[in-house]
Amino acid sequence: MTNFHNKVIYQIYPKSFMDSNGDGIGDLRGIIEKLDYLKYLGVDYIWMTPFFVSPQNDNGYDVADYRSIDPVFGTMEDLDELIEEADKRGIGLMLDMVFNHTSTQHEWFQRALKGEKEYIDYYIFKDGDPQYLPTNWESKFGGPTWEYVPHLGKWYLHLFDSTQADLNWENPKVREELKSILRFWKEKGIKGFRFDVINLISKPKVFENDMEGDGRRFYTDGPLVHEFLKELMEDAEMKDIVTVGEMSSTSIDNCIRYSNPAEKELSMCFNFHHLKIDYKNGEKWELMPPDIHSLKELFKQWQLGMQDNGGWNAVFWCNHDQPRIVSRLGDDKNYWKESAKLLATTIHLLRGTPYIYQGEELGMTNSYFSDISQYRDVESLNYYEILLHKGKSKEEALQILAARSRDNSRTPMQWSDGKHAGFSESQPWIGVTGNYKSINVESEIEDEDSILKYYKKLIQLRKEKSVIADGRIEFLPEEEINLFAYRRQNETEELLVLNNLSGESLTLDTSKLELSHYKYLLGNYEDIKSQEKQLLLRPFETIVLERK
């Protein structure tokens, strides 16, 4: 078994995790302060979103210097201490590498702007007339993917914000620069890398208009992406490093190749298909109730597809770009604790390496901001204007943002019921979610029935039971739309996982399940409601049974 199957990775958004110096912004020393908490939880790796020098137009995903710490987060000495202290606690650090694009403030782009041919070739520039875009592609953040530079007479490509210029991976010098960055951090003691939108790095030879969509079909999982990844991993000697690729609009076939050990590309992949099941007509900014049937089908396709072909999933609900899952697929009002535990079980017992996003283990909810002035995210602010332009009222636009904004996941970590949730002595850079008095680390550590204690149990089970890390998965036939049931099996162990994904009770016919052969292992209600051939699953109930 490879060395990351039984591991659990915890994602930190440094800006919102813990503020050590009272400026309202989380920092590296804040993470050091909370390492004992992460050891208590039992996680193996900490993935931190970027804290490199950046103008922060996209919260650090616009990197201006890959080898320097942004002073707002601390110093290189702070990071060295964090690496050392985490290592003492058996925790490895995973850095976030944004290699599809750089900030336009990066020295390479600044030299390109000065007309230096070598650095113009580091990016994707196209000669052209200021009146005519090179293609009709749309940026991920809204608007065109091209920006004109008058004094050069050229357009440059930016799949994201106009301050995030796409790198030209066709240029061997660019690839050498990126390998060198990985070696630098590896020598510092970094044990893992997460690669941001890494499947977008290979662009087509010929750029053309997309008459069917927004352009993504031309650059997603592009023509040379696998070759580029193989070269990067081999030359930067990533063999003993845990690597995960964030895959935008990807396919199972590509993710099998990215993560199959025989291909020597990545350890595992993030895909996001299961987090689009409440997008009306596939549009993020159009709301609809979650399509539970689609959710289950996507899990089945990806779990079985990866299992049968040697791939490996990163399994997750939450990250810095997603709304809080308990508000999205659970019921954060009537069944807050039950639905948070159910969602935890559902994901942690799948085949793959689980990721926990800061606060998820507490059942942190969406922020429910009521005014546009409370938002900070560039995407949310852009789309608020787009929604108004499309004819939505302010109330409608705010309702959509309340459900979809990335800021939902970026509110300060809730440490206590004290001032600013114990995150900072000062006013935080973004508002604290109003329910921090009851949802916080201090109160949940004291409560044996808390969501936090439940996550701790799930992490412990992964270490104790090899079937969770390396067992096969088999999905049970389901007559109930809201039932998500599966088995995990290896040579010595078997688990049966039953999940009611709804706020309504379900009665299961258990005549084929042979329940007498199993014993209770874990659940989110105190008892099991079963009769001879029936099992009652209460709202958002999860039951994990172990074969005797």
Protein Blocks (a to p, Z undefined) as FASTA:
>chain_A
ZZklmpccddddfklmocckonopacfklmmmmmmmmmmnopabdcdddfbdcehlngoi
acfbfkbccfklocfklmmmmmmmmmmnopacdddddfkbccfkbmklmmmmnopaklmm
mpccddddfklcfblcdcfkgpjfbdcdfknopacddfbdfklccddfklmklmmmmmmm
mmmmmmnopabdcdehkllmpccfbdcddfkbnolmmmgopfklmmmmmmmmmmnopmlp
ccddddehiafklmmmmmmmklopafbdcdfklmmmmcghhiaklccdddfklmmmmmmm
mmmmmmmnopacdddfbdfkbccfklmmmcfklmmmmmmmmmmmmmmmmgcdddddehkl
nopacekiabfklpmbfklmmmmmmmmmnopafklmmmmmmmmomklmmgccdfbfcehh
lmambdcfbdcdfklmmncfklmmmpmkbmklmmmmmmmmmmmmmklmmmccdddddfbf
klccdddddfkbccdddddfbfbdcdddfklnommlpccfbdcbfbdcddfkbccddehi
acddddZZ
